[in-house]
């Protein structure tokens, strides 16, 4: 869960102009994004945010849309992992059953 909190914090820092997107990408925790498409999509959106800084400077509407997308990712991740915690799940991958157990 600590890695998820880090991801949320990084995205919020970018949204609130406390950190640039490139710096946030460099701090992105090592997480198996194939297990969670939402995390993979969030990284992808942040990558676009980092690459499109020049477009955002020229186009306020585009800047607003990109920022809203990052906020939606934060909201979705927060809802998903708060629900997992409420359900008693840790967010870790499921343990494989061994035969005979």
N, C-alpha and C positions, 0 to 999 in steps of 0.2 A: 504494500500500500504506500510505502514511502516514495517509491518511484512515481506513482500516480500523482501524489501530492506535489512532487517536484515538477511534473509536467504541467499540472494546473497552475502552479506558481509561475513557471516560465511563460506560459501563454498570457496570464494576467499581467505580468510585468511588461510584455510587449504591447498588449492592448492599452495599458496605462502609461506608455512611454517611459517606463523605468529601466528598460533594457531594449537594445536593438535585436531584431530577429536573428541576425547572424550569430550574435553572442548566445542567444537562447538555443539555437540549433547546436552550437558547440558544447553546450551543457546538457543537452538532451540525454536522459539516462538510457543505458543499454537495456532494452526491453524487447522481448520477442513480439514484434508488431503483427506477426502472422497469427498469433493467438488472439489478437484484439484488433479488428479492422478499424475501430474508432481511434485507437492510438496511431495506427498507420496513417489514417486520413488526417489526423491532427498534425502529424509531422509533415505530411505533404502540403497542407495548407500553410503551415508556417514557412516552409521552403519557398512557396510562391510569394508569400508576404515579403520574405527577405529579398527575393529576386526582383520584385516589382516596386521597390522604393521610389524609383524615378517616375513611374506612372502615377503613383499616389501623390507625389508632389505636384503634378500637373492637373490631376483629376480628383476633385474632392469627393465626387460620388463614388468613384472606384475605391478610394481610400475608405470611405464609410462602409462599403460593401465588404471589403476585405476584413476590416475590423469587426464587423458584425459576424462574419463567418467564424473568426477566431473565438468570439464570445459564445457563439452557438456550440462550438466544440467544447469549450470550458463547461458550459451548462450541461451538455450531454455526458461528458466524462464524470462530472460531479454527481449527476443523478444516478448514473450506472453504478458507480462505486459506492455511493452512500447506500443504495439499495442492497448491494452485495454485503456490505458491513452489517446492515440491518438483518439480513438473512443468515448471518453467521459465516459468510464466505470471506476468504481473505484475498481473493483475486489471484491466488497462485494457481498454477496449472493443476489439473486433477491428478491425483496419484493413481498409478496403474495398479489394478488388483493383481496380486500374485496368485497363481493356481493354488487351490486348497485353502484360501482364506475367505 
